[in-house]
Amino acid sequence: MKRVFGVMVILLLTVSFLAACGEPPAPAEFTLSSVTVSPSPAIVNDTVTIGATVTNVGEESGDCDVSLTVNGDTDSKSVSSLAGGASSSVSFSYAATTAGDYTAELSTPDDSKSKSFTVSEDGAPPVEGVPTWSVGDYWVLDCSYANPGGKTEQDTCQLTVTVTGEEAVGEEACYMSHGEFTPAATRDAADMPLTLHLETADIWTSKAHLVYLQQSSAIAELPGLPSTVTWTLTGDYGYPFAEGKTWSGSVRVVAGVLDEITDLEFKILGEETITVPAGTFGCYHMVAYEPTSPGTYVNEYWINTSDVKSVVKEIERSLWAGVETRELSSYSVS
């Protein structure tokens, strides 16, 4: 018995020694992501804020200098004692004194990223008339869910969506909005025998193209687990809308253990006038469908770009076991 114990001690000491003599930790290495420019487009004499996320992809802690170059003008900032695997935000201010096209070039010793932006003459409208949102803008939508024969045959609630700020998705600048369901929305999961209750949803909408890029929901039955919908779009997508315009993309749905990606095609069918509880609006009718079934719409959107600056009506057929319809009941935009 003592001999066995002695062998175990020797083995433990050997393992500890080998671990101590293993590969040294990877040195600090700094990458850049989520480069943003705000406001965009800017007006002459605006102070433009250029931001990015610095991530130490190494294992050792380290210091890093981040430099910015805009049309020959340079600036730099230091990020100190950034632990391995950790991220930190960095931002610069740039005085936009002349109209024109600019490129912001950000770099660390290990990586570089660039972002183009435009500065317009004082009083010039936003580029191409893209509808703009402001913090505090909100939309209230009546939600109706129908799943005849399902666990939840019918459900009604209201969704209030409020603009809270701006945040990039990948390299694309987005408005960030927060949604509250009152009461919590009851939905049947499409691929599993579960009844789910949605309490809140955060939504990222492209500033330049006025289309959804990401949504993250809080589901009572999936506490702490991811529940996200991400749209990856290609081609000349979204705004400006025009009859017959098409683009491609995919939608990825992650809900707990579920992780599915579906290829989609998008098309503007034309302009329609529709009436919802908030009033009567002229809208662009946008549809989404799988490439193999162009006549079967998985999603439909009616978008008003003048007064509402957003979706007036939406029909969702692919996310849940049933069909959800949302109609605008009230709104306030600046």
C-alpha positions as CSV (number, residue, x, y, z in Angstrom):
1,M,0.0,0.0,0.0
2,K,2.8,2.4,0.9
3,R,4.5,1.5,-2.4
4,V,1.4,2.3,-4.3
5,F,1.1,5.6,-2.5
6,G,4.7,6.5,-3.3
7,V,4.2,5.7,-7.0
8,M,1.1,8.0,-7.0
9,V,3.1,10.8,-5.4
10,I,5.9,10.4,-8.0
11,L,3.4,10.5,-10.9
12,L,1.7,13.6,-9.5
13,L,5.1,15.3,-9.1
14,T,6.0,14.3,-12.7
15,V,2.7,15.7,-14.1
16,S,3.2,18.9,-12.2
17,F,6.8,19.2,-13.5
18,L,5.7,18.6,-17.1
19,A,2.9,21.2,-16.8
20,A,5.4,23.7,-15.4
21,C,7.8,23.0,-18.3
22,G,5.1,23.0,-21.0
23,E,4.6,25.5,-23.8
24,P,5.0,29.1,-22.7
25,P,1.9,31.4,-22.9
26,A,1.3,33.0,-26.2
27,P,2.6,36.6,-26.2
28,A,0.1,39.5,-26.3
29,E,-1.3,40.2,-29.8
30,F,-3.8,43.0,-30.5
31,T,-6.5,42.9,-33.2
32,L,-9.1,45.5,-34.2
33,S,-12.9,45.0,-34.9
34,S,-16.2,46.9,-34.9
35,V,-14.9,50.1,-36.4
36,T,-17.6,52.8,-36.2
37,V,-17.9,56.4,-37.4
38,S,-20.5,58.7,-35.9
39,P,-22.3,60.7,-37.1
40,S,-22.4,59.3,-40.6
41,P,-22.8,61.2,-42.8
42,A,-21.2,64.1,-41.0
43,I,-21.7,67.8,-41.6
44,V,-18.9,70.3,-42.0
45,N,-17.7,71.4,-38.5
46,D,-19.0,68.3,-36.8
47,T,-16.8,66.5,-34.4
48,V,-16.6,62.9,-35.8
49,T,-16.1,60.1,-33.3
50,I,-14.2,57.1,-34.6
51,G,-14.3,54.0,-32.4
52,A,-13.1,50.4,-32.4
53,T,-12.7,47.4,-30.2
54,V,-9.2,46.2,-29.4
55,T,-8.8,42.5,-28.4
56,N,-5.7,40.8,-27.0
57,V,-5.9,37.4,-28.7
58,G,-2.7,36.3,-27.0
59,E,-2.4,34.8,-23.5
60,E,-0.1,37.2,-21.8
61,S,-1.2,40.6,-20.6
62,G,0.3,43.6,-22.6
63,D,0.2,47.2,-23.6
64,C,-0.8,48.5,-27.0
65,D,-0.7,51.7,-28.9
66,V,-3.6,52.3,-31.3
67,S,-3.0,54.9,-34.1
68,L,-5.5,56.7,-36.2
69,T,-4.8,58.3,-39.6
70,V,-7.4,60.4,-41.5
71,N,-6.3,61.9,-44.7
72,G,-2.8,62.5,-43.4
73,D,-3.7,63.6,-39.9
74,T,-2.6,61.2,-37.2
75,D,-3.4,60.5,-33.5
76,S,-2.7,57.7,-31.1
77,K,-4.0,56.3,-27.8
78,S,-2.6,53.7,-25.4
79,V,-4.4,50.6,-24.0
80,S,-2.6,49.4,-20.9
81,S,-2.4,46.0,-19.2
82,L,-5.0,44.3,-21.4
83,A,-5.3,40.7,-20.2
84,G,-5.1,37.8,-22.6
85,G,-8.5,37.2,-24.3
86,A,-9.8,40.6,-23.1
87,S,-11.2,43.5,-25.1
88,S,-11.3,47.2,-24.7
89,S,-13.0,50.1,-26.6
90,V,-11.0,53.0,-27.9
91,S,-12.3,56.2,-29.6
92,F,-10.9,59.2,-31.3
93,S,-12.3,62.6,-32.1
94,Y,-11.8,64.2,-35.5
95,A,-12.7,67.7,-36.5
96,A,-14.5,67.6,-39.9
97,T,-13.8,71.1,-41.3
98,T,-14.0,70.3,-45.0
99,A,-16.6,68.5,-47.1
100,G,-15.5,65.4,-48.9
101,D,-14.8,61.7,-48.7
102,Y,-12.5,60.5,-45.9
103,T,-10.9,57.2,-44.8
104,A,-10.2,56.5,-41.2
105,E,-7.3,54.1,-40.9
106,L,-6.8,52.4,-37.5
107,S,-3.8,50.2,-36.6
108,T,-2.0,48.3,-33.8
109,P,1.4,46.7,-34.2
110,D,-0.4,43.5,-35.2
111,D,-3.5,44.6,-37.2
112,S,-5.2,47.4,-39.1
113,K,-8.7,48.3,-40.2
114,S,-10.2,51.2,-42.2
115,K,-13.6,52.8,-42.5
116,S,-14.8,55.3,-45.1
117,F,-17.1,58.2,-44.3
118,T,-18.5,61.4,-45.9
119,V,-18.6,64.9,-44.7
120,S,-21.3,67.1,-46.4
121,E,-21.7,70.8,-46.6
122,D,-23.5,72.5,-43.8
123,G,-27.3,71.9,-44.2
124,A,-26.9,69.2,-46.7
125,P,-29.4,66.3,-46.3
126,P,-28.3,62.8,-45.3
127,V,-26.8,60.7,-48.1
128,E,-29.5,59.5,-50.6
129,G,-32.2,60.6,-48.1
130,V,-31.8,57.5,-45.9
131,P,-34.3,57.8,-43.1
132,T,-32.6,58.6,-39.8
133,W,-33.5,57.6,-36.3
134,S,-32.8,59.3,-33.0
135,V,-32.5,57.9,-29.4
136,G,-36.0,57.9,-28.0
137,D,-37.8,57.2,-31.2
138,Y,-40.3,54.4,-30.6
139,W,-42.9,52.2,-32.4
140,V,-45.7,50.2,-30.7
141,L,-46.9,47.2,-32.6
142,D,-49.9,45.0,-31.9
143,C,-48.8,41.3,-32.2
144,S,-51.1,38.5,-33.1
145,Y,-49.9,34.8,-33.1
146,A,-52.0,32.0,-34.6
147,N,-51.2,28.3,-34.5
148,P,-54.5,26.3,-35.0
149,G,-54.2,22.9,-33.4
150,G,-51.0,23.8,-31.5
151,K,-50.4,24.3,-27.8
152,T,-50.8,28.0,-28.2
153,E,-53.7,28.4,-30.7
154,Q,-53.9,32.2,-30.3
155,D,-51.9,34.9,-28.5
156,T,-52.0,38.7,-28.5
157,C,-49.7,41.2,-27.0
158,Q,-48.0,44.6,-27.7
159,L,-44.4,45.1,-28.6
160,T,-42.8,48.5,-27.9
161,V,-39.5,49.1,-29.7
162,T,-37.4,52.1,-28.6
163,V,-34.1,53.3,-30.1
164,T,-31.4,53.2,-27.4
165,G,-28.2,54.1,-29.4
166,E,-25.9,52.8,-32.1
167,E,-23.7,49.7,-32.2
168,A,-22.0,48.0,-35.1
169,V,-22.7,44.4,-36.3
170,G,-19.5,43.3,-37.8
171,E,-18.3,46.3,-39.8
172,E,-21.7,47.8,-40.4
173,A,-23.1,50.7,-38.4
174,C,-26.5,50.0,-36.9
175,Y,-29.2,51.5,-34.8
176,M,-29.8,49.5,-31.6
177,S,-33.3,49.2,-30.3
178,H,-34.9,47.6,-27.3
179,G,-38.2,45.8,-27.4
180,E,-40.6,45.0,-24.6
181,F,-43.5,42.5,-25.0
182,T,-46.6,43.3,-22.8
183,P,-47.5,40.8,-21.6
184,A,-44.8,38.3,-22.5
185,A,-45.4,36.8,-25.9
186,T,-46.3,33.1,-26.0
187,R,-45.0,31.2,-29.0
188,D,-44.7,27.5,-29.9
189,A,-41.1,26.4,-30.9
190,A,-40.9,25.3,-34.5
191,D,-38.6,22.3,-34.1
192,M,-39.3,21.1,-30.6
193,P,-42.3,20.5,-28.4
194,L,-41.9,23.6,-26.3
195,T,-44.0,26.6,-25.4
196,L,-41.8,29.7,-25.1
197,H,-42.4,33.1,-23.5
198,L,-40.6,36.1,-25.0
199,E,-40.1,39.0,-22.6
200,T,-37.7,41.4,-24.4
201,A,-35.8,41.7,-27.7
202,D,-32.8,43.8,-28.8
203,I,-32.7,44.6,-32.5
204,W,-29.9,45.9,-34.7
205,T,-31.0,47.7,-37.8
206,S,-28.6,48.9,-40.6
207,K,-28.3,52.7,-40.6
208,A,-27.5,52.8,-44.3
209,H,-29.9,50.1,-45.6
210,L,-32.8,50.2,-43.0
211,V,-33.0,46.4,-42.7
212,Y,-32.6,44.0,-39.8
213,L,-29.2,42.5,-39.2
214,Q,-29.5,40.9,-35.8
215,Q,-32.0,40.2,-33.0
216,S,-31.4,38.8,-29.6
217,S,-34.4,37.7,-27.5
218,A,-34.8,36.9,-23.8
219,I,-36.8,33.7,-23.5
220,A,-38.0,32.6,-20.0
221,E,-37.6,28.9,-20.8
222,L,-34.0,29.4,-22.0
223,P,-32.4,31.4,-19.2
224,G,-28.8,32.3,-19.9
225,L,-28.8,30.5,-23.3
226,P,-28.3,32.2,-26.6
227,S,-31.4,33.1,-28.6
228,T,-30.4,35.1,-31.6
229,V,-31.4,35.7,-35.2
230,T,-28.7,37.0,-37.6
231,W,-29.2,38.1,-41.1
232,T,-26.2,38.0,-43.5
233,L,-27.0,39.9,-46.6
234,T,-25.1,40.3,-49.9
235,G,-25.4,42.4,-53.0
236,D,-27.2,45.8,-53.2
237,Y,-29.5,45.1,-50.3
238,G,-32.1,47.2,-48.5
239,Y,-32.5,51.0,-48.9
240,P,-33.1,52.7,-51.3
241,F,-36.1,50.5,-52.1
242,A,-37.5,50.2,-55.6
243,E,-40.0,47.8,-57.3
244,G,-38.3,44.7,-58.5
245,K,-35.1,45.2,-56.5
246,T,-33.6,41.9,-55.2
247,W,-30.7,40.7,-53.0
248,S,-29.6,37.5,-51.4
249,G,-28.7,36.4,-47.9
250,S,-29.1,33.9,-45.1
251,V,-30.7,33.8,-41.7
252,R,-29.1,32.0,-38.8
253,V,-31.4,31.1,-35.8
254,V,-29.8,30.1,-32.5
255,A,-32.1,29.1,-29.6
256,G,-30.5,26.9,-26.9
257,V,-29.2,23.8,-28.7
258,L,-30.9,24.7,-32.0
259,D,-28.5,26.3,-34.6
260,E,-29.9,26.5,-38.1
261,I,-28.9,28.5,-41.2
262,T,-31.4,29.1,-44.1
263,D,-30.6,30.7,-47.4
264,L,-33.0,33.4,-48.5
265,E,-33.8,35.7,-51.4
266,F,-35.3,39.1,-50.8
267,K,-37.5,41.1,-53.2
268,I,-39.4,44.4,-53.3
269,L,-42.7,43.5,-54.9
270,G,-43.8,47.1,-55.3
271,E,-45.5,50.0,-53.5
272,E,-48.8,49.5,-51.6
273,T,-51.1,51.6,-49.4
274,I,-52.1,49.7,-46.3
275,T,-54.2,50.5,-43.2
276,V,-53.1,49.5,-39.7
277,P,-54.3,50.7,-36.3
278,A,-51.8,53.7,-36.5
279,G,-53.3,54.9,-39.8
280,T,-53.0,54.5,-43.6
281,F,-49.5,54.6,-45.1
282,G,-47.8,54.2,-48.4
283,C,-45.3,51.3,-48.1
284,Y,-42.7,49.2,-49.9
285,H,-43.8,45.6,-49.8
286,M,-40.7,43.4,-49.2
287,V,-40.8,39.6,-49.1
288,A,-38.3,36.9,-48.2
289,Y,-38.4,33.3,-49.6
290,E,-36.2,30.3,-49.9
291,P,-34.5,30.0,-53.4
292,T,-36.2,26.7,-54.1
293,S,-39.7,28.1,-53.3
294,P,-39.9,31.6,-54.8
295,G,-43.7,31.7,-54.5
296,T,-43.8,30.9,-50.8
297,Y,-43.0,33.9,-48.6
298,V,-41.4,33.0,-45.2
299,N,-41.5,36.7,-44.2
300,E,-43.2,39.8,-45.4
301,Y,-42.6,43.4,-44.5
302,W,-44.4,46.7,-45.3
303,I,-42.0,49.6,-44.8
304,N,-42.8,53.3,-44.8
305,T,-39.7,55.5,-45.3
306,S,-41.3,58.9,-44.9
307,D,-43.4,59.3,-41.8
308,V,-42.9,56.1,-39.8
309,K,-39.3,55.4,-41.1
310,S,-39.7,51.7,-40.3
311,V,-41.9,48.6,-40.6
312,V,-45.6,49.3,-40.6
313,K,-46.6,45.6,-40.8
314,E,-44.7,42.3,-40.6
315,I,-45.7,38.7,-41.1
316,E,-43.3,36.0,-39.7
317,R,-44.0,32.4,-40.9
318,S,-40.6,30.7,-40.4
319,L,-39.4,31.4,-36.8
320,W,-42.3,29.8,-34.9
321,A,-44.6,26.8,-35.4
322,G,-47.4,29.3,-36.1
323,V,-47.7,32.6,-37.9
324,E,-47.0,36.0,-36.1
325,T,-48.4,39.3,-37.5
326,R,-47.3,42.7,-36.2
327,E,-49.2,45.9,-37.0
328,L,-48.2,49.4,-36.0
329,S,-50.6,51.0,-33.5
330,S,-48.7,54.1,-32.6
331,Y,-45.2,55.7,-33.0
332,S,-43.1,58.8,-32.4
333,V,-40.1,59.7,-34.5
334,S,-38.0,62.9,-34.6
